[in-house]
């Protein structure tokens, strides 16, 4: 986390100079001659992940009010008194890391962190942070807010998962049926009608193709395959293929348009998978027992094919399941 430290009094500047070396990637921001605090923070607003403002809270509130945009992109702001007694998480406490930064600063100075977010006060899980740590694609912001409100008001959420669960953080209780759940973790699209769903990155799509296949044919094949399987594309971790396709323009364009990386494997590695039925066409064309199925399994580091290879005119696809387990682990936003 790149942190800017600002102060306006002599005591504040002395504390800033003492605090800055204790925080990696932190920098004390100096006012230009004649520049006001509000102008300094505005000039740096989009260049830092967080700010520590050593001054009165009211000054900070008035200065940042015109700068506020979106809770998902605004930097966090921590307000600190010049004695270092209280570190107030003022903005972007959860996903922006403000709560963690306040705790870290207070710990370094022997002060008290002031955290007002309800889930932290009640020592319940922060859903956005937990989802990020688990690499889950979260539901919409509106759904996430609704879930968080329910969690705070009730004290728990009932969660159904069709992936293994090692442990869950405080406030999440596993149930055995999707119909009992307030939220779900699954790669399936037909599992719930109105229940918010977190998508695990537990699918690898193996891809084979004829030379010169355009990007739209990959797109059409994937759309048809996932519609038939009732899989969410949000759960695709990555694509996989044979290294002889690493210059295939259409495949590379398709991967870029979908924001997915491609793992490539050579024929010798692919041919180590002896439990698959060999494709004589693939052996003749690329010297490998297959492309879509073995590449998907190798990338997923799994023996679990969810979908055997399906062929279209110029494209072949298969889907392998990535081993994925939920845990109670949450990120440490205080790391800077």
N, C-alpha and C positions, 0 to 999 in steps of 0.2 A: 504494500500500500504506500503510495507516494503522498506524503503529508506536508502541508504547508503550515507553519506556525506564525501567528500574527500577534502583536502586542502594541499597545499605544502609550503605556506609562513606563517610567524608568524601572519600577519594580517588575512589571510584566516583561519588559525586555530582558531583565536579568534572569528571570525564571525561564524564558524562552532559550536563552543561551545555555542554561544548565540542562534543560530538557532535551534539546536537539541532539546532542551526541548520544543520548540513550535510546533514540529511535532510529533505526536504519531507514534510509531513504527519506528522512525528514529534512526540511530546510526552513530556516527563518526567513520570512518574506519582509523585506525592508520597504518602507514607504518612500516613494520618490519625493523630492522637495516640493512642498505645497500640496501633496496628494493626501486625500482623506482616506480613512480606513475603508469606507464603502467602495471607493474607487480601486483600492489595492486588491480587495477580495474579488471584485467584479472582473478585474483584469486577469486574475488567476483561476477563476471559477472552473473552467473546463480543462485545466492543466494539472489538477491534483485530484486524488481519490478521496482526500479528506483534509479538514482544516482543524487546527487547535487554536481557538481564539482566547487570549488571556485578557479578559476585560469583562465588563458588565453584560449580562445576557440581553438586556434591552437594546444595547448598541448593536449586537450581532443580529438580533431579530430584524431590526429596521434595515440593516445593511443587506441582508440576504433575501429579504422579502421579494424584491423585484427580480431576483435571479432564479427563483424556484421554478422548476419545470415539471419533472416527473420523478416519482419516488424510486423508480428503477434505474435512473441515470444520474440523479443529483448526487454530488459528493456528500460524505457524512460531515457533520460539524459537531465538535466537542467544545464546550465553553469551560474555561478554567479560571478560577480566581487567582490573583497574583501571589497568594500564599500557598497555592497548590493544595488547598484543603478539599475542594470539591471539583470533580470532573463531570460535567453535565452532558449527557448524550442528547443533543438538541435535534439533530436531523439525520435521517437514514440510519436508524439504529440497528435494524436487522440486516437486510441484504447489503446495505452500504457499509456495514462494519462499525457504525458509530458506537454501539454498546460495547463491543470488544475493545475499541480504541479507548473509550472512557475508562474501562476497567484496567487496561494496561497502563495508562497515564497515571491513574490513581495509585496503582501498585508501585510504580517507579518513584512517586513523590510521597508516598505514605499518606495519601488522602483517601477520600471516599468517592466511589463512582455513584452518580445519580442517574438511575435508569427508571424510566416511567412506562415503558411498553408493558402491556398487561401480561403477556405470556412470560416475560422475564420476571416480573414481580411475583407471579404465581408459580414460577419455576416449571413452566410447561414448555414443550417443544416449540421453537419458532419454525413453522412449516416451510417457509421459503428457504431458510438456511439448511434445514434437514434435507429438503429435496435437492438442493445444490450439492451438498456433500455426497448424497447417494447417487448423484448424476441422473436424477429423475427429471423428465420433462414435466413441469408442473402444469396444472390446469390453468384456465384464464385467471387474470388478476381478480376479477369479480368473484369467481368461484373460490379462489384462495382466501380472499377477504371474508367471505361467508363462512368458510370452514374455520378460519382463525377466530371469528366471533363466536361460533358455536363452541369451539374448544375452550375459550375463556369463560363463557357463560356456564357451560355444563361441567367443565373440568376434564373432559376426555372426548376423544373421537374414536369411533369404531372403524377399523380398517380391515379390508379384505385384500389379500395378495395371492396371486397365482404364481409367485416366485417364492423360494425358500426364505424364511425369516429367522435370523439368528437372534435378534433382539430388537426391541422398539424403544424409542425415547419416551420419557414421561409424558403422559397425555394421550398416547396412541395405544389402543387395545385391539388385538387381532381377533377377528371373528371368522367362523368357518364357512359362511355363505355370503355371497355378494349382496343378497337382498337385505342383509342385516347391517350393511356397512354405511357409514357416512362418506367414505372415500375409498378408492380402489387403486391398487397397483397392478397393472396388467398391460400386455401388448395387444390384447384383443379389443376390437371395436364394438362388438355386440354384447359385451359383458354387463353393461348397465345402461338404463335409459336416461336417467337424469343425475346420476351420482358423479361427482367430480373424479376424474381418473388421472393418476400420475403414471407416466410412461417410462418403463425401465429401458435402458439401452442394451437389450439382450437379443437382438437379431442381427445376423450378418447375411447379406444377400450375395451369393456367388453368381458371377455373370460370365457367360461365354457368348461369342458372337462371330459372325462372318466379317471378313475384312470390309471396311468402308460402311458399316452400318451407321445410319444417322442417329443423332441423339433422341429424336422423337420416338423412334422404335423402342429404345430402352425404356423411355417414359411410359409408353403405352403398355408395354409388357409388365412393368412393375405395377402400374395402376390396376391392371386386370388381375394380376396375381394376388395383390394384397386385398383387393375387393372380394375375390373369391374366398380367400383364407380368413377374411375378417381380421386382418392385422393392421395395426396403426403404423404408418410410416414414421411417426415420431420415435418409434422404438428401434429404428435401424441404426445400429452403431456405426457400421461402415459397409463398404462393398469389397468384393474380393474377386480376383481373376488370375490368369496365368501371365507370366512376365512377357510373353510374346504379344500381349495386348496393351502393353504400357505406353504405346504410341498411337493407340486407336483414338482418333479425334472425337468421334461421336461418343464413345464411352467416357472419355475425359470430360467432355462438355456436360454430359448427363450427370456425372459425379459432382462437378462444380455447381451446376444449377440446383442440385439437391443438398449442397453443403456437406457432402460425404467424402471421406478419404477412401482410397482403394488400396488394399493390400495385394501385392503381386507375389506369386510363387513360381519357382522354376519347375520344369517337368520332373527333374530328379526328386524334388521334395514331394511333389504331388504323387509320384509313383510309389512312395513309401506307404501309402494308404492301401493296404491289401484287402480290406474288407468290402470295398466297393465293387460293383459290377463294372467292368471296363467298357469304355465306348471305343469301338474299333474306328469310328470316324475321327474321334479325337486323337487316337494313337497315330493315325495316318496324317492328320493335319498338323498336330503340334507335338507329337511324341509323348503325350501324357494319357493316362487312363481315363481322364475326363477333365473338365474345367469347373463348371458351376458347383457341383457337389463337393469335390475335394477342396477347392479353394475356399468355399464357405466353411467347411469343417476345420481346415487348417487355421484360418483367421480366427474363428471362434474358439479354437483350442478345445474342441468338443467332439463327441461322437454322436451328437443328437441332431439329426436332420428333421426339421419340422415339415419341410416340403421337399420332396424329391424333385429332380430337375424337370422343368416344364419347357417345352420347345415352342417357339414361334418361328416365323419365316427365317429371321436372321439372328434371333436372340435366344439364349438358353439361360434360365434362372433357377436357383435353388435357395432355400433358406435354412440356415443352421442356428441353433439356439446357443447363446453365450451363457456360461455359468454365471449366475447373478444372485446375490443374497442380500437382503435388507438387514441393516443393523441400526443400533441406536446412535451410532457415531454422528456427531455434529461438528461443523467446522469451528475453528478458533479464529474469529474475526479480529482478534487483538494482534494477530501476526502482521507486522508491518515490514 
